[in-house]
Amino acid sequence: MYRNILLYHAKIISLILWGLLSFVCTYADEGREYKFRTMSPSGGLGYDGIKSIIQDKNGFIWIVTADELFHFDGFNYKRYSKRVSVLKDFSSPVYYQSVFADSKHQLYLATSKGVFLYDEHSDMFENIYQGAVTRIYEDGFGSLWFTGDELGLYNPETGDYTHFDMMDDGSTYMNSILYSTPESKDVYIGTDRGKIFCIKGHDREIDIVYTFPEKTRITAVYFAGKHLWVLTETKGLFVLDIQQKKIVKKYDFLLQEAENKVPAKCFYVDKQNRMWIGTQQGLYLFDPQTETYKLFTRNIKNPFSIVNNSVWTIVGDEQDNLWIGTYSGGISYLALNETTGFDTHTLDQYGFTPQPISAFVQQGDRLWLGTEGGGLYFYDRDKGIVHAYSHRSGSNSLSYDYVKTLLSDKTGNLWIGMYRGGIDCLNTKNGMFRNYNSNSPGRRVLSNEISKIIAESDSGMWVVYQVSGTMLTYFPFKGDHSNHYFMGKESKVDVVSGAFFAIETKTFVDMGMLDESTFLYGEENILAYKLKKEGYDNYILNQYEFLHHHSVSISKNIKSTGKKLDLAYESRCIYLDKYLKAGKIKKIIHAVTYKVGKINYLLAKRLTAGTK
């Protein structure tokens, strides 16, 4: 459950937000509004920039800064530097460089002290290679390329490492950029001195593809057809014909916008083949087909502009969203499929009482709204109709007006969790309510103070309470009984088991001890009733268990099952009459239901015994 993220992430980042983006220049998609959400905490994740971002197989986002590795679950950022093994053995500082996920969903961390592989079971990063590594890439054979102090090829299956050396002009592998084409198995390498190499196929033959006249740092490469798109730090964006080994097109709009002073740092190609280019003076969106572009910059008056103009890394996730890392540890998130804003509906004109909305759920055209003190409403958006449900004593109605949570099942029933009202089930076809509370027989809840109800497939729901202690109830949509689960050290309950309990001697004596008019059955209910009247509470200790051999003692003396049932019934009668002061009608109902139930039980037992 915990590892299921951007199943998880898609809900978190679809909050109701509004904003306009600032942009410069003409673009074919200029009518589109892009809304950048700031996902980093106030002040960013660090003074330095975001160096790397990746989404793992579970949908979680991993973020690298120079001195920390973060894990983002959609709600919180968790620091992982203490979960990188053997780092404590290094005397010099360790600098984090990048994080990478291969085609087999293995997660790798590149650092100045080596490469570390993530073990999901231990939740630790274990060292697999020692040596400074800045980036990790995967080729079409499933092998990993490390760039850093040197260029090397790593086999994840065997752990073998092969060193490559092709530099002859003072270039370093520390700033080299790799790109692999899965179809041809070739690997392209761009250096910080303007050279582009190709390591061909399985034989690993090295070929010089192109050398820029001016020694300019190559910051990104991308292969499309027979062309290689090359982004340089200060000379613009180029299209290189691989076969002819020559530049066939150059785009210098990056230079024009910033008076030849903008350093370009990265780019990302989305599923529509548009290029998102990160620079130190904004984020560009470039369409190669129309050769038009748009520039996004920070606007302090617009909360949905990019978080910082200096863009360091751009990554797409499985949901076709962009994660943009910037200077000062800022992260922006952009949902590329979001084309329109959210509609705002004001319900005051329909007589909606202005109460805090605590829950909502959609059923077809109806939107059900739960409120804190105003009851339940449904809103038909097409017809513009609002209908209110509130508690009315003595009639078919909502049990309590403080609604905390709502759930719709596949049959169309609406389940309503309330503060102090238990759970109501509303049949939306006939408008009938049915209440389930702590006193309900069979399917019941442990407390009437409901916090949350969550569906379990189509079979039932989990109920969470607002009371102290950790209690859960599995409540089936159909059936006779609900199941209760207790977690934590202790849980407050109405009655503890009479088979094994502890009580202070003085308190026990003050309560009159056990009622001697009962025999073996019902004593715990009576004792709990008397304790509650005097202001005492009952607790179960969840960390302890005991073995109870049911009915061993009584079975030695009373063989008849019917007689045992009669003893339990007589004890319940004492509880109803002497303590609960039940009226005549309730006693008659109790007697009739017992006799019918006894006959059914004994008959079923006899039939079952006859089939063995």
C-alpha positions as CSV (number, residue, x, y, z in Angstrom):
1,M,0.0,0.0,0.0
2,Y,2.7,2.4,1.0
3,R,4.7,1.9,-2.2
4,N,2.0,2.7,-4.7
5,I,2.8,6.3,-5.4
6,L,1.8,8.1,-8.3
7,L,-1.3,6.2,-8.2
8,Y,-0.9,8.2,-5.2
9,H,0.8,11.3,-6.8
10,A,-1.9,12.0,-9.3
11,K,-4.4,12.6,-6.5
12,I,-2.1,14.8,-4.5
13,I,-1.1,17.2,-7.3
14,S,-4.7,17.6,-8.6
15,L,-5.6,20.2,-6.0
16,I,-7.9,23.1,-6.9
17,L,-5.5,25.7,-8.0
18,W,-5.6,28.7,-10.4
19,G,-3.0,30.9,-12.1
20,L,-1.7,32.4,-15.3
21,L,1.8,32.0,-16.7
22,S,4.0,34.7,-18.0
23,F,5.6,34.1,-21.3
24,V,7.5,35.9,-24.1
25,C,7.4,35.4,-27.9
26,T,5.1,33.7,-30.3
27,Y,4.2,30.0,-30.0
28,A,1.8,27.7,-31.9
29,D,0.2,26.7,-28.6
30,E,-0.1,30.2,-27.2
31,G,-3.7,29.7,-26.1
32,R,-2.7,27.0,-23.7
33,E,-2.2,28.0,-20.0
34,Y,0.5,26.1,-18.2
35,K,0.2,25.9,-14.4
36,F,3.5,25.2,-12.5
37,R,2.9,23.9,-9.0
38,T,5.7,24.5,-6.5
39,M,6.3,21.2,-4.9
40,S,9.4,22.0,-2.8
41,P,9.0,23.3,0.8
42,S,9.4,27.0,1.5
43,G,13.1,27.9,1.1
44,G,13.7,24.9,-1.2
45,L,15.5,21.6,-0.4
46,G,18.9,23.2,-0.1
47,Y,21.1,26.2,-1.0
48,D,22.4,24.5,-4.1
49,G,20.4,23.4,-7.1
50,I,18.4,20.3,-7.8
51,K,20.9,18.0,-9.6
52,S,18.7,15.1,-10.5
53,I,15.1,13.8,-10.3
54,I,13.7,10.3,-11.0
55,Q,10.5,8.4,-10.5
56,D,10.8,4.8,-9.2
57,K,8.7,1.8,-10.1
58,N,6.3,2.5,-7.2
59,G,5.7,6.1,-8.4
60,F,7.8,7.8,-5.7
61,I,10.0,10.7,-6.6
62,W,13.7,10.8,-5.7
63,I,15.6,14.1,-5.7
64,V,19.3,14.7,-5.4
65,T,21.0,17.9,-4.2
66,A,24.8,18.1,-3.6
67,D,24.5,17.1,0.1
68,E,21.3,15.1,0.3
69,L,19.1,12.5,-1.3
70,F,15.3,13.0,-0.8
71,H,12.4,10.6,-1.2
72,F,9.0,12.3,-1.9
73,D,5.8,10.3,-1.3
74,G,3.5,13.1,-2.4
75,F,3.2,14.5,1.1
76,N,6.5,14.5,2.8
77,Y,10.2,14.7,1.9
78,K,12.3,12.1,3.6
79,R,16.1,12.4,3.9
80,Y,18.0,9.3,2.8
81,S,21.7,10.3,3.4
82,K,21.8,8.2,6.5
83,R,20.5,5.2,4.6
84,V,23.4,5.2,2.1
85,S,25.7,2.4,3.4
86,V,29.4,2.8,4.2
87,L,29.3,6.5,3.8
88,K,30.3,6.7,7.5
89,D,33.6,5.1,6.5
90,F,34.6,8.0,4.3
91,S,36.8,10.6,5.9
92,S,36.2,13.2,3.2
93,P,32.8,14.8,2.3
94,V,30.5,12.8,0.0
95,Y,28.7,14.7,-2.8
96,Y,25.6,13.4,-4.4
97,Q,25.5,13.7,-8.2
98,S,22.5,11.9,-9.7
99,V,19.9,9.2,-9.3
100,F,19.0,6.7,-12.0
101,A,16.4,3.9,-12.6
102,D,17.2,1.3,-15.2
103,S,14.8,-0.8,-17.4
104,K,14.5,-3.4,-14.7
105,H,13.4,-0.8,-12.2
106,Q,16.6,-0.9,-10.2
107,L,17.5,2.4,-8.5
108,Y,21.1,3.7,-8.5
109,L,22.7,6.6,-6.8
110,A,25.9,8.2,-8.2
111,T,28.1,10.0,-5.8
112,S,31.7,11.3,-5.5
113,K,32.5,8.1,-3.5
114,G,30.9,5.6,-5.9
115,V,27.6,4.1,-7.1
116,F,25.0,2.7,-4.7
117,L,22.2,0.3,-5.5
118,Y,18.9,0.6,-3.6
119,D,17.6,-2.4,-1.7
120,E,13.9,-2.0,-1.2
121,H,13.7,-4.7,1.6
122,S,16.3,-3.1,3.8
123,D,15.5,0.4,2.6
124,M,19.2,1.0,2.2
125,F,21.6,2.0,-0.7
126,E,24.5,-0.5,-0.9
127,N,27.8,0.3,-2.6
128,I,28.5,-1.6,-5.9
129,Y,31.3,0.5,-7.3
130,Q,33.9,2.8,-5.9
131,G,35.0,5.9,-7.8
132,A,33.6,9.3,-8.5
133,V,30.6,9.1,-10.8
134,T,28.4,12.0,-11.9
135,R,25.9,10.3,-14.2
136,I,24.6,6.8,-15.0
137,Y,23.1,5.8,-18.4
138,E,21.7,2.5,-19.8
139,D,22.4,1.3,-23.3
140,G,20.3,-1.1,-25.5
141,F,22.0,-4.1,-24.1
142,G,21.0,-3.4,-20.5
143,S,24.6,-2.4,-19.5
144,L,25.2,0.8,-17.5
145,W,27.6,3.5,-18.4
146,F,29.3,5.6,-15.7
147,T,30.7,9.0,-16.3
148,G,32.9,10.7,-13.7
149,D,36.6,10.4,-13.1
150,E,36.5,8.1,-16.1
151,L,34.1,6.5,-18.5
152,G,33.2,2.9,-17.7
153,L,30.8,0.2,-18.6
154,Y,29.2,-1.8,-15.8
155,N,27.4,-5.1,-16.1
156,P,24.6,-5.3,-13.5
157,E,24.3,-9.1,-13.8
158,T,28.0,-9.9,-13.2
159,G,29.4,-6.7,-11.6
160,D,32.1,-6.5,-14.2
161,Y,33.5,-3.1,-15.1
162,T,35.3,-2.1,-18.3
163,H,37.2,1.2,-18.6
164,F,37.0,3.3,-21.8
165,D,39.3,6.1,-22.8
166,M,38.9,8.3,-25.9
167,M,39.8,11.8,-24.7
168,D,42.7,13.6,-26.3
169,D,42.0,17.2,-25.9
170,G,41.9,17.8,-22.2
171,S,38.1,17.0,-21.9
172,T,36.9,15.3,-18.8
173,Y,34.3,12.6,-18.4
174,M,32.9,14.4,-15.3
175,N,30.8,16.7,-17.5
176,S,30.2,14.3,-20.4
177,I,26.7,13.6,-21.6
178,L,25.5,10.2,-22.9
179,Y,22.5,9.2,-25.0
180,S,21.7,5.7,-26.1
181,T,19.3,4.6,-28.9
182,P,17.7,1.3,-27.9
183,E,17.0,0.4,-31.6
184,S,20.6,0.7,-32.9
185,K,22.4,-0.1,-29.5
186,D,24.7,2.9,-30.2
187,V,25.8,5.2,-27.5
188,Y,26.5,8.9,-28.2
189,I,28.8,10.9,-25.9
190,G,29.0,14.7,-25.9
191,T,32.0,16.3,-24.0
192,D,32.7,19.6,-22.3
193,R,35.1,20.5,-25.2
194,G,32.5,20.2,-28.0
195,K,33.3,16.7,-29.3
196,I,30.7,14.1,-30.0
197,F,31.7,10.4,-30.1
198,C,29.7,7.3,-31.0
199,I,30.4,3.9,-29.4
200,K,28.9,1.5,-31.9
201,G,26.8,-1.6,-31.1
202,H,28.1,-4.7,-29.4
203,D,31.7,-4.3,-30.7
204,R,32.0,-1.0,-28.9
205,E,33.9,0.6,-31.8
206,I,34.6,4.4,-31.2
207,D,33.9,6.9,-33.9
208,I,34.2,10.7,-33.8
209,V,30.9,12.1,-35.1
210,Y,31.5,15.8,-34.9
211,T,33.7,18.4,-33.4
212,F,32.4,22.0,-32.8
213,P,34.9,24.6,-34.1
214,E,34.6,26.5,-30.8
215,K,35.2,24.4,-27.7
216,T,31.7,24.6,-26.2
217,R,30.3,22.4,-23.5
218,I,27.6,20.0,-24.7
219,T,24.8,19.9,-22.1
220,A,22.3,17.5,-23.7
221,V,21.8,15.3,-26.8
222,Y,18.8,13.6,-28.3
223,F,18.5,11.2,-31.2
224,A,15.6,11.5,-33.7
225,G,15.6,9.7,-37.0
226,K,19.0,10.2,-38.6
227,H,19.5,13.5,-36.7
228,L,21.1,14.2,-33.4
229,W,19.8,17.2,-31.5
230,V,22.6,18.9,-29.6
231,L,22.2,21.5,-26.9
232,T,25.3,23.5,-26.0
233,E,25.8,25.6,-23.0
234,T,26.4,29.0,-24.7
235,K,26.2,28.5,-28.5
236,G,22.6,27.4,-29.1
237,L,20.7,24.4,-30.2
238,F,22.0,22.4,-33.2
239,V,20.7,19.6,-35.5
240,L,23.5,17.2,-36.5
241,D,23.1,14.8,-39.5
242,I,24.8,11.6,-38.2
243,Q,25.4,10.1,-41.6
244,Q,26.9,13.2,-43.2
245,K,28.5,14.3,-39.9
246,K,27.6,17.9,-40.4
247,I,25.3,20.6,-38.8
248,V,22.2,21.0,-40.8
249,K,20.4,23.5,-38.6
250,K,21.0,25.9,-35.8
251,Y,18.6,27.7,-33.4
252,D,19.9,30.7,-31.6
253,F,16.7,32.0,-29.9
254,L,18.3,31.1,-26.6
255,L,21.0,33.6,-27.3
256,Q,18.7,36.4,-28.6
257,E,16.5,36.4,-25.5
258,A,19.4,36.8,-23.1
259,E,21.9,38.9,-25.1
260,N,24.2,35.9,-25.7
261,K,24.7,35.3,-22.0
262,V,22.3,32.5,-21.2
263,P,23.8,29.2,-20.2
264,A,21.6,26.3,-21.2
265,K,21.8,23.4,-18.8
266,C,19.3,20.6,-19.8
267,F,16.4,19.6,-22.0
268,Y,13.6,17.0,-22.0
269,V,11.6,15.8,-25.0
270,D,7.9,15.1,-24.1
271,K,5.5,12.6,-25.7
272,Q,4.5,15.2,-28.3
273,N,8.1,15.6,-29.3
274,R,8.3,19.1,-27.9
275,M,11.5,20.2,-26.3
276,W,11.6,21.7,-22.8
277,I,14.9,23.5,-22.4
278,G,16.2,24.6,-19.1
279,T,18.5,27.7,-18.9
280,Q,19.7,30.0,-16.1
281,Q,17.2,32.6,-17.3
282,G,14.0,30.6,-17.7
283,L,12.4,27.6,-19.2
284,Y,11.8,27.3,-22.9
285,L,9.2,25.2,-24.7
286,F,10.3,24.6,-28.3
287,D,8.3,22.9,-31.1
288,P,10.6,21.5,-33.8
289,Q,7.8,21.1,-36.3
290,T,6.6,24.7,-36.2
291,E,10.0,26.1,-35.0
292,T,8.2,28.3,-32.5
293,Y,9.0,28.7,-28.8
294,K,7.8,30.1,-25.6
295,L,9.7,31.3,-22.5
296,F,8.4,30.7,-19.0
297,T,9.9,32.9,-16.2
298,R,9.4,33.5,-12.5
299,N,6.6,35.9,-11.7
300,I,6.4,36.7,-8.0
301,K,2.8,37.9,-8.4
302,N,1.8,34.6,-10.0
303,P,1.9,31.6,-7.6
304,F,1.7,29.2,-10.6
305,S,4.8,30.5,-12.4
306,I,8.0,28.5,-12.3
307,V,9.7,28.5,-8.9
308,N,13.0,29.8,-10.1
309,N,14.5,31.0,-13.4
310,S,17.6,28.9,-13.1
311,V,16.5,25.4,-14.3
312,W,19.0,22.6,-13.6
313,T,17.1,19.4,-14.5
314,I,13.9,18.4,-16.2
315,V,12.4,14.9,-16.0
316,G,9.1,13.4,-17.1
317,D,7.2,10.8,-15.0
318,E,4.9,7.9,-16.1
319,Q,1.8,10.1,-15.9
320,D,3.2,12.5,-18.5
321,N,4.0,15.2,-15.9
322,L,7.2,17.3,-15.7
323,W,9.3,17.7,-12.6
324,I,11.6,20.7,-12.9
325,G,14.5,21.1,-10.5
326,T,15.9,24.6,-10.1
327,Y,18.5,26.6,-8.2
328,S,18.1,27.0,-4.4
329,G,16.5,23.6,-4.2
330,G,13.2,24.6,-5.8
331,I,11.0,22.1,-7.6
332,S,8.1,22.9,-10.0
333,Y,5.6,20.4,-11.2
334,L,3.7,20.7,-14.5
335,A,0.8,18.4,-15.5
336,L,1.1,18.4,-19.3
337,N,-2.4,16.9,-19.8
338,E,-4.1,19.6,-17.8
339,T,-5.8,21.8,-20.5
340,T,-8.4,23.7,-18.5
341,G,-8.8,25.1,-15.0
342,F,-11.4,23.9,-12.5
343,D,-14.9,25.3,-12.5
344,T,-16.0,27.1,-9.3
345,H,-19.6,26.4,-8.2
346,T,-21.2,28.7,-5.7
347,L,-24.1,27.1,-4.0
348,D,-25.4,30.0,-1.9
349,Q,-28.0,30.8,-4.5
350,Y,-29.6,27.3,-4.0
351,G,-30.0,27.8,-0.3
352,F,-26.8,26.0,0.7
353,T,-26.1,26.8,4.4
354,P,-22.5,28.2,4.7
355,Q,-21.0,25.3,6.7
356,P,-17.5,23.9,6.4
357,I,-17.5,21.1,3.8
358,S,-15.8,18.0,5.3
359,A,-16.4,15.4,2.6
360,F,-17.6,14.9,-0.9
361,V,-18.2,12.1,-3.3
362,Q,-19.6,11.9,-6.9
363,Q,-22.5,9.6,-8.0
364,G,-23.2,10.2,-11.7
365,D,-24.4,13.8,-12.1
366,R,-24.8,14.1,-8.3
367,L,-22.2,15.5,-6.1
368,W,-22.8,14.6,-2.4
369,L,-21.4,17.1,0.2
370,G,-20.9,16.4,3.9
371,T,-20.7,19.4,6.2
372,E,-19.7,20.1,9.8
373,G,-23.1,20.8,11.4
374,G,-25.1,21.4,8.3
375,G,-25.9,17.8,7.4
376,L,-25.8,16.3,4.0
377,Y,-26.4,17.9,0.6
378,F,-26.5,16.6,-3.0
379,Y,-25.8,18.9,-5.9
380,D,-27.0,18.2,-9.4
381,R,-24.7,20.3,-11.5
382,D,-26.6,19.9,-14.8
383,K,-30.0,20.8,-13.3
384,G,-28.7,23.3,-10.8
385,I,-30.5,21.5,-7.9
386,V,-29.4,21.3,-4.3
387,H,-31.2,19.1,-1.8
388,A,-30.4,19.0,1.9
389,Y,-30.7,16.1,4.4
390,S,-30.5,16.8,8.1
391,H,-31.4,15.1,11.3
392,R,-35.1,15.1,12.3
393,S,-36.0,13.3,15.5
394,G,-38.4,10.4,15.2
395,S,-38.4,10.2,11.3
396,N,-36.4,8.7,8.5
397,S,-33.4,11.1,8.4
398,L,-29.7,11.6,8.8
399,S,-28.7,10.4,12.3
400,Y,-26.4,13.3,13.0
401,D,-25.6,16.6,11.2
402,Y,-21.8,16.5,11.7
403,V,-20.7,14.5,8.7
404,K,-17.0,13.5,8.6
405,T,-16.7,11.1,5.6
406,L,-18.6,9.8,2.6
407,L,-18.4,6.7,0.5
408,S,-20.4,5.4,-2.5
409,D,-20.6,1.7,-3.2
410,K,-21.3,0.0,-6.5
411,T,-25.0,-0.5,-5.8
412,G,-25.5,3.2,-5.4
413,N,-25.8,3.3,-1.7
414,L,-24.2,6.2,0.1
415,W,-22.3,5.5,3.3
416,I,-22.1,8.4,5.7
417,G,-19.6,8.5,8.7
418,M,-20.6,11.0,11.4
419,Y,-19.2,12.5,14.5
420,R,-21.2,10.9,17.3
421,G,-23.7,9.4,14.9
422,G,-22.0,6.2,13.8
423,I,-22.6,5.3,10.1
424,D,-25.7,5.8,8.0
425,C,-26.4,4.0,4.8
426,L,-28.6,6.0,2.5
427,N,-30.4,4.1,-0.3
428,T,-30.3,6.8,-2.9
429,K,-33.1,5.0,-4.9
430,N,-35.8,5.2,-2.2
431,G,-34.3,7.8,0.2
432,M,-34.3,5.4,3.2
433,F,-31.6,5.7,5.9
434,R,-30.3,2.9,8.0
435,N,-28.0,3.5,11.0
436,Y,-25.2,1.4,12.3
437,N,-23.8,2.4,15.7
438,S,-21.9,0.9,18.7
439,N,-25.1,-0.7,20.0
440,S,-26.2,-2.3,16.7
441,P,-26.3,-6.1,16.7
442,G,-24.0,-8.0,14.3
443,R,-22.7,-5.3,11.9
444,R,-21.7,-2.6,14.3
445,V,-19.0,0.0,14.9
446,L,-16.8,0.3,18.0
447,S,-17.5,4.0,18.5
448,N,-20.0,6.4,17.1
449,E,-17.2,9.0,16.5
450,I,-16.2,8.2,12.9
451,S,-13.2,9.7,11.3
452,K,-12.8,8.0,7.9
453,I,-14.4,5.3,5.9
454,I,-12.4,3.7,3.0
455,A,-13.6,1.2,0.5
456,E,-12.0,-2.3,0.4
457,S,-12.6,-3.4,-3.2
458,D,-16.4,-3.9,-3.6
459,S,-16.8,-6.1,-0.5
460,G,-16.9,-3.6,2.3
461,M,-15.1,-0.7,3.9
462,W,-12.6,0.1,6.6
463,V,-13.7,2.4,9.5
464,V,-11.3,4.6,11.4
465,Y,-12.3,6.3,14.6
466,Q,-11.6,9.7,16.3
467,V,-11.3,8.2,19.7
468,S,-7.9,7.7,21.4
469,G,-6.1,4.5,20.6
470,T,-5.8,2.8,17.3
471,M,-8.9,0.8,16.3
472,L,-10.0,-0.3,12.9
473,T,-13.2,-2.0,11.9
474,Y,-13.8,-3.9,8.7
475,F,-17.5,-3.3,7.9
476,P,-18.9,-5.5,5.0
477,F,-21.5,-4.0,2.7
478,K,-23.4,-7.3,3.1
479,G,-23.3,-9.8,5.9
480,D,-24.1,-10.2,9.6
481,H,-20.9,-9.2,11.4
482,S,-18.1,-6.6,11.3
483,N,-14.6,-7.4,12.3
484,H,-12.6,-5.2,14.7
485,Y,-8.8,-4.8,15.0
486,F,-6.9,-3.1,17.7
487,M,-3.4,-1.7,17.4
488,G,-1.1,0.3,19.7
489,K,-0.4,-0.7,23.3
490,E,-3.9,-0.3,24.6
491,S,-7.5,0.4,23.4
492,K,-10.5,1.7,25.3
493,V,-13.5,-0.6,25.1
494,D,-16.9,-1.0,26.7
495,V,-16.3,-4.6,28.1
496,V,-13.3,-6.8,28.6
497,S,-13.3,-10.5,28.4
498,G,-14.4,-12.3,31.6
499,A,-12.0,-15.1,30.9
500,F,-8.9,-13.1,31.9
501,F,-8.8,-9.6,33.3
502,A,-7.2,-7.6,36.1
503,I,-8.8,-5.1,38.5
504,E,-7.7,-3.5,41.7
505,T,-9.0,-5.4,44.7
506,K,-10.4,-2.4,46.5
507,T,-12.3,-1.3,43.3
508,F,-13.5,-4.8,42.7
509,V,-14.9,-5.0,46.3
510,D,-16.4,-1.5,46.0
511,M,-18.3,-2.7,42.9
512,G,-19.8,-5.6,44.8
513,M,-17.6,-8.0,43.0
514,L,-19.4,-10.4,40.7
515,D,-23.2,-10.7,40.8
516,E,-23.8,-14.2,42.3
517,S,-27.2,-14.4,40.8
518,T,-25.6,-15.2,37.5
519,F,-23.7,-18.3,36.7
520,L,-20.6,-18.3,34.4
521,Y,-22.2,-16.1,31.8
522,G,-22.7,-12.3,31.7
523,E,-20.5,-11.4,34.7
524,E,-18.2,-9.2,32.6
525,N,-21.1,-7.2,31.1
526,I,-22.6,-6.5,34.6
527,L,-19.2,-5.5,36.1
528,A,-18.4,-3.2,33.1
529,Y,-21.8,-1.6,33.5
530,K,-21.2,-0.9,37.2
531,L,-17.7,0.4,36.6
532,K,-18.9,2.8,33.8
533,K,-21.6,4.2,36.2
534,E,-18.8,5.0,38.7
535,G,-16.7,6.8,36.1
536,Y,-14.2,3.9,35.4
537,D,-12.9,2.9,31.9
538,N,-12.1,-0.5,30.6
539,Y,-9.0,-1.1,28.4
540,I,-7.5,-4.1,26.6
541,L,-3.8,-4.5,26.3
542,N,-3.2,-5.2,22.6
543,Q,0.3,-6.5,22.9
544,Y,-0.7,-9.5,25.1
545,E,-2.5,-12.7,24.3
546,F,-4.0,-15.5,26.4
547,L,-5.2,-19.0,25.5
548,H,-8.9,-19.6,26.4
549,H,-10.2,-23.2,26.5
550,H,-13.8,-22.4,26.0
551,S,-16.4,-24.2,28.1
552,V,-13.9,-26.8,29.5
553,S,-15.1,-26.5,33.1
554,I,-18.8,-26.3,32.5
555,S,-18.8,-29.1,30.0
556,K,-17.5,-31.5,32.7
557,N,-20.6,-30.9,34.8
558,I,-23.3,-30.0,32.2
559,K,-23.4,-32.1,29.1
560,S,-26.5,-30.6,27.5
561,T,-25.9,-27.9,25.0
562,G,-29.5,-26.7,25.5
563,K,-28.9,-26.3,29.3
564,K,-25.8,-24.2,28.6
565,L,-27.7,-21.9,26.3
566,D,-30.4,-21.6,29.0
567,L,-27.8,-20.6,31.6
568,A,-26.5,-17.9,29.3
569,Y,-30.0,-16.7,28.6
570,E,-30.9,-16.5,32.3
571,S,-27.8,-14.4,33.0
572,R,-28.7,-12.0,30.2
573,C,-32.2,-11.7,31.7
574,I,-30.7,-10.6,35.0
575,Y,-28.6,-8.0,33.2
576,L,-31.6,-6.7,31.3
577,D,-34.0,-6.6,34.3
578,K,-31.7,-5.7,37.2
579,Y,-29.3,-3.3,35.6
580,L,-30.7,-2.0,32.3
581,K,-34.2,-1.8,33.6
582,A,-35.6,-3.2,30.4
583,G,-39.4,-2.8,29.9
584,K,-41.9,-5.6,29.4
585,I,-42.0,-5.4,25.6
586,K,-38.2,-5.6,25.3
587,K,-38.2,-8.6,27.6
588,I,-40.8,-10.4,25.5
589,I,-38.8,-9.7,22.3
590,H,-35.7,-11.0,24.0
591,A,-37.4,-14.2,25.1
592,V,-39.0,-14.9,21.7
593,T,-35.7,-14.3,19.8
594,Y,-33.8,-16.5,22.2
595,K,-36.3,-19.4,21.8
596,V,-36.3,-19.2,18.0
597,G,-32.5,-18.8,17.9
598,K,-32.1,-21.8,20.3
599,I,-34.2,-24.1,18.1
600,N,-32.3,-23.0,15.0
601,Y,-28.9,-23.5,16.6
602,L,-29.7,-27.0,18.0
603,L,-31.3,-28.1,14.7
604,A,-28.3,-26.9,12.7
605,K,-25.9,-28.6,15.1
606,R,-27.8,-31.9,14.8
607,L,-27.9,-31.7,11.0
608,T,-24.2,-30.8,10.9
609,A,-23.3,-33.8,13.2
610,G,-25.4,-36.1,11.0
611,T,-23.3,-35.2,7.9
612,K,-19.9,-36.0,9.5
